Structures are given as C-alpha cells and as structure tokens.
Amino acid sequence: MLRQVIHRGLQSFCYKLGLFVSRHPVFFLTVPAVLTIIFGFSLLNRFQSERDLETLVAPSHSLAKIERSLASSLFPLEQSKSQLYSDLHTPGRYGRVILLSKPGGNILHQADVILQIHRAVLEMKDGRSSFIGHQLGGVMEVPNSKDQRVKSARAIQITYYLQTYGSVAQGLIGEKWESEFCKLMRKLQLDHQDLQLYSLASFSLWKDFHKTSLLAKGKILVSLMLILLTAMLSSSMKDCLRGKPFLGLLGVFTICISSVTAAGIFFITDGKYNSTLLGIPFFAMGHGTKGVFELLSGWRRTRENLPFKDRVADTYSDVMVSYTMTSSLYFIAFGMGASPFTNIEAVKVFCQNMCVSILLNYFYIFSFFGSCLVFAGQLEQNRYHSIFCCKIPSAEYLERKPMWFQTMMSDGHQHTSHHETDPYQNHFIQHFLREHYNEWITNIYVKPFVVILYLIYASFSFMGCLQISDGANIINLLASESPSVSYALIQQKYFSNYSPVIGFYIYEPLEYWNGTVQEDLKTLSHGFNTVSWIEQYYQYLRVGNISTTNKSDFISILQSSFLKKSEFQHFKNDIIFSKAGDENNIIASRMYLVARTSENTQREVVELLEKLRPLSLIQSIKFIVFNPTFVFMDHYGLSVTMPVLISGFGILLVLILTFFLVIHPLGNFWLILSVTSIELGVLGLMTLWNVDMDCISILCLIYALNFAIDHCAPLLYTFVLATEHTRTQCIKNSLQEHGTAILQNVTSFLIGLVPLLFVPSNLTFTLFKCLLLTSSCTLLHCFVILPVFLTFFPPSKKHHKKKKRAKRKEREEIECIEIQENPDHVTAV
C-alpha cells in the first residue's frame, strides 16, 4: 500500500510539473538559455588549466608524501651543491636526454659526439649537469671478467637540472630553460643522424598530458555532429506529422548547453581544467539523451485525441519518475566519488563536476526540452509539418499531387494497417521490435543459446577480474605520439635493469661503531647495490687497519680524516652532526640503494617499497625509504579503486533501503543483479583488453554503474508491474515500451565514441575502450540476457491471470443480471 501511495504521489507531482511547464513554455525556454549565456561567458573569461600533475594523479594522502617531508627537513636541497637527481625530494626542474646508437652500434665509440652534445647543453644559461647511476643502457660485459668490465653499450642517459629554490621568478627561468633544452635536442638530432636523441624535461609530462585536450578538440565536435545526426534520424518517421527529427536535435542541443553551463560554474568556483575532464561531455550525453528519448517514447504512448498540454503532462507522469530516480542515483554515485574518501584529486574534481552536470541536465531536460516538446505538440495538434512547419494538406488535395509530394506531405494514416490503430506504431524501431525482434528473442529455441552466451560472458568476465592490475604508470594518461612516451619506452627498454635510486634515511642517533648495528645495516642493504658513506668508511678503516671501538674515535676519525679526503668529501651532505658541549653526535644520515629489476620495473619497485616499510617498524634501526616516484606509486591501487567501491556501496545501500518503498521489491532485486553483472563484465573485459586501473578507467566504472541502472531500471520495473497472462508477453510489452529509447540512446552513444579512436592519446583510448564495453554490455543485458532470463525466474504472473479471470467472471454475472432485469433493452439491441 505504501509503495502504491508513494508511486502515485510521484506520478501526480510529475503530472503537475508537466502541466505547469506546458502552460509557461516561454519562461522555461528562456531561463536555461539566459543561464547558459551568463555562465558561457564566464567559461571563456576564467578558463585556466591545472599545471601540477602530481596534485592531480598522485594519491593525496600517502605515506610517501610524509616521508618526503621528513627527508626534506633532514636534508634540505639547498645545502647540497652536487647531488644525484634521485636525491631530490621533488623532481624539480630538469632536462634529460637518452642518446641511442644505431642497431649493432656501440655508444662508447661515439664519445666525441656525446661530449659535443654535452658542451652544447652546458653553454645554455643556468644549466648544470648531474650524474645519475646506471647511465649506460643495453650494456654487454666482457666475458669471464671478474670486475664486470663493460664491452659495449647501446645507450647513455644524461640528466641536467636547475636549482630554482621554489621562487616564482626562478621557476619561470627554469621553464624557459627547459623549453630551450627541448628545442636544442631537436636541432642536434638533425645534426647527428647517426644517433637517436630522446629528450624529456620536467614540464614535458604536463605538456603531453594537456596535449590530449588539444588533439581531441576537433574530434569532439565531429562526435557531437554524429550524435546530432543519429538523434535526428532515429526520431524521424515516414509520418510527417508525428515524426520529431527536430526534437531529437533539440534534445542533444539541450545536453550541450547544460554542459556549457556546468563548465561555467566549475570555472567560476576557481576550478582548473585538466584532460581527464574530456570524459564529462560523453558521460553527460549518455545520461541526458536517455531522458530525451524516453520523453519522446512517452509522448508516443499518450492518447492523440487529448489536448497537447495534457499529453505533455501525461508524458511527464509516465517518464519523469524513473528519470528522477536514475538521476538521483547518478548524483549519489558521483557524490560519493567526490567525497573526502577519494584519494585521487583528478577523480574528485571529475566527480564534483559531474554532480553539477547531472543536476543541470535534469533541470534543462524538464525545462528547456520540455518547452520544446510543448511547442512541437502544439504544431502536431494544429497539423503542421514536423520539418517544414507548414500546414499539411487534406487527403483529397494530396491525391491530385505526384507521388514524391505525397510521400513528403503524408501524415501516415494511409500507411496504417488494420492491425495498427495507433499511427505512432509505424516508427521503424518500434515496428522492428514488435514484428521481428520480440518474437525471435522469446522463441524457445533461441533461449538455450542465450544461456550459453551468458555463461561465456560470465567466464571471460571472471577471468579478467582475476587479472586486474593497477595503472600507476602515468604514461597511460599522455598523448601516445609524444616525446614523453617515446622517452619512457626507450628508458624502459634499455634502463630497466635497475630500480630508481632509493634514498635510505636513518632519522635517529645510532651507534654506528657497534658491531651489531653494522650487521643490521648489512642485513637491510643485502641484495642491493649501495652508494653509502658507511660502507666506504668501514672499508677505509679496514684498509688503514684503524680500530674505532668507541664513539669518540669513530666520529673523530670520520670528521678529521675520512671526510677530508677529496674522493669522500661528497659524503658530507649525507651526515648530520650535532654538537653538545665538546661531544659530537651523528643524529641522522642517509645512503642510497639500487635494486636489480626486470623489465617490469614499476611493479617490482612497488613490491620492494611494500617490503622495506614494515622492516622500519620491527628493526631497531629507524629509517625511511624515499624516491620521488614513490609519490605516484604509493598505495595507488587502493587509492584508485576506492571511489568505485564507495560509489557502488552507496548505490547498493540506496537500492536496499528503498527495497520496500519502490513499486515492486523484485524490481530492485533484479536491478541489483543486472548492474552487478554489467559492472563485473565491464571490469573483466576491460582488463582482458589491456586497460589498467587508473583514474580514467575508475571513472568509467562509476559511470558504468549508473549507465546500467539508467537503461535496465525502466525495463525491469515495467516488467514486474505488467499484468499480462505470461512472462513472455510481459517482456514483449516492456521491450516495446522502452526498447526504442534504449536502442536510440545506445546507438547514438556508440556512434559518438567513434571519433575518439582517431585521437592519438592513451587517455582517449582508455576512455573509448571502457565506454564501448559499458554500452555494449548494457545493450547485451537489455536486449538479450534479461528478456530470456526474466521468462525463467520470478516474478510470476499467475496471480494476474487469476485476477483477470475473476474479473471476467464477475463481469459476465453482472451482464446476465442486467439482461434478466431489462429484456426490452436486449430486444432493442
């Protein structure tokens, strides 16, 4: 009873809303247009892009950032005049170049060319060189060499960096230097054809990340044109009175202006654009056009003899209840993604923007598009042509005209057969579903093949879910044909034998002269190649046969002898001394570890980090490990999957809490099963298609939850409320009622994705793959899996059959009584 009261209350509210819009169409047409103009100008005036890539894609709250702060406080960058690049607590300003010889060549034989390039860089203003370990790549050693002598090398890597000290002026100078550095490398490549030069600067990653937006501008416009064309064609009919091609066009236009308004609000609130926001137009279009096509289908279901205002109100009553529910779930899902629990700033910004887009989509659909529907209904009632807006001639007049004129100006009545009393049934998609597809998919011989198809689908999905890998590699977000990607691929190929140089920071006083402590340090550094003042100092003491069994001797020789030697002076920056009276103490120190790795360097470094950190808690030596790349890798998998888990939990919780408040509890149950099946299918197939779990794929998974609900919910609720004799007839009616809108929307969405294939960017490739899988899996469930499985399982339709029989019997008894009481009436009849 409560469910019926709530449902009737919502329908009554939507009916009154539709009636109000139909009585004031000019107002509801003008207000959204004015808002778009106002916020559209703010979009042009306040546009700015996000330049800090670390803020966007690195986990906001991570242990690596705390470790960086501690390392920076112990060993400030300004104290050192000759550091390794890997010593830096942030990458800073730098330029890197890989010089690659031709296949079969030896880079060591081209020393003159390398020095010439090196001198050209040093002659640039503000440039300073810095040595990095493992600079040689593709190394071949002399056979049977005890000291691992190098025979040849294919590549060499050189890094140059600037000290900017964080000031704005120095940052601008550094950015200019980096730009000149990249230009110089391109010029030197032309002068030295026997070498291949791959350059990278600190701003290259941001530049190539932002480059995706520049490359995608034209393709997004092409996508919009394709969606407009598809919407117009799918809304057309042979009937020039009842076809609504311009309403399809205006529906897509409505979503466009609502997205412009949302973007204006985003920039007014000091938002900064980044390339991940490219997905918002597609996400908003997928949801908004679903509402547009459902309203058009709802209009076709209304009685044609009603006044157009009542027809609009009936359409709102029929459609806006389910559209309100799905819009609310969109808002909840992306609202959860925008919560403080989300640890990736790019995901949080995207979800915040998406929430605003969903609210404006909903407002613009019932206001702006609703007003367009009112005017179109008025034209139809007055018998105006749906394209030319001229009065449709009478049938007698058309008979005297040529066939082409009759085809263009026909209102469709003569095409209606005796089986089709409703002219709207002539819509080509509805006709196809009713006459062909519904009968085929419910055929008893087709059902076994559908079950087998679903088992194959579930098997591949499950197999993919077991192979999920996190996408901490930032290359996944860059333009594919960019210097950063080329550099990263060459570096991965020739310089992946060793991990990045990991800083090992001991942040409390330690008895370095104690034998036990020395053994603990050896144990911790076992398996690594080390660059350590401690090892060098112990070696120095052994060679000199010097004994340091106490603190004073250990520190005295260290300061007065070891660190005075020219070959060991650089270790002064790795030790922090403090003086208490006449006594010196070592309060902190650092050394560097390099691990041997395979080609999958990144995954092995993450595993290495996860092994080293727990040791700092159980060992007597208190230390931290840090490298600038750890900021991007630290718990990235957990950080990036958290938004979709939270969003999924939020939607599941809402569906469960409303289990006894919705129209039918089984509708929610089937919806949960369908959404889970689609989400796991998208996740598994996405993994099999080599898509990693990065911020783009996670946003697509959140969207997949809502896209599935958007399309499955109306179909399922219509089925569970149907009062036909059999489940087969109920599913046929459900497909006939909502199948047209689903097919229109998914087709428009898929066609709109095609231009993304031609954008040379890893980000757009990921977006295309995920959205293609989302729409395909949803279409598979709506038109293949659900129509078959719903004929096997509850809800049963037997009680509806019994009710109809009882009503028929009661009606027959009443008619018999009336005949007995009034025989004259029967005679007259």
Secondary structure, DSSP 8 states (H G I E B T S, - for coil): -HHHHHHHHHHHHHHHHHHHHHHSHHHHHHHHHHHHHHHHHHHHHS--B---HHHHHSBSS-HHHHHHHHHHHHS-GGG-SS--GGG-SS--EEEEEEEEE-TT--GGGGHHHHHHHHHHHHTSTT--EE--SS-EES-EE-TT-TT--EEE-SEEEEEEEE--TT-HHHHHHHHHHHHHHHHHHHHHHHH-TTEEEEEEETTHHHHHHHHHHHHHHHHHHHHHHHHHHHHHHHT--S-TTT--HHHHHHHHHHHHHHHHHHHHHHHHTT--B-GGGGHHHHHHHHHHHHHHHHHHHHHHHS-TTS-HHHHHHHHHHHHHHHHHHHHHHHHHHHHHHTSTT--BHHHHHHHHHHHHHHHHHHHHIIIIIHHHHHHHHHHHHTTB-TTT--B---HHHHHTS-HHHHHHH--SGGG--TT--SGGGG-HHHHHIIIIIHHHHT-TTTHHHHHHHHHHHHHHHHHHHTT--B---GGGGSBTTSHHHHHHHHHHHHS-SB---EEEEE-S---TTSHHHHHHHHHHTTTEEEE-HHHHHHHHHHHTT----SHHHHHHHHHHTGGGSGGGGGGGGGEEEEEETTEEEEEEEEEEEEEB--S-HHHHHHHHHHHHHHHHHHSSS-EEEE-TTHHHHTTHHHHHHHHHHHHHHHHHHHHHHTTTTSS-HHHHHHHHHHHHHHHHHHHHHHHHTT--B-HHHHHHHHHHHHHHHHHHHHHHHHHHH---SSHHHHHHHHHHHHHHHHHHHHHHHHHHHGGGGGS-BHHHHHHHHHHHHHHHHHHHIIIIIHHHHTTTSSS--HHHHHHHHHHHHHHHHHHHHHHHH-HHHHHH-
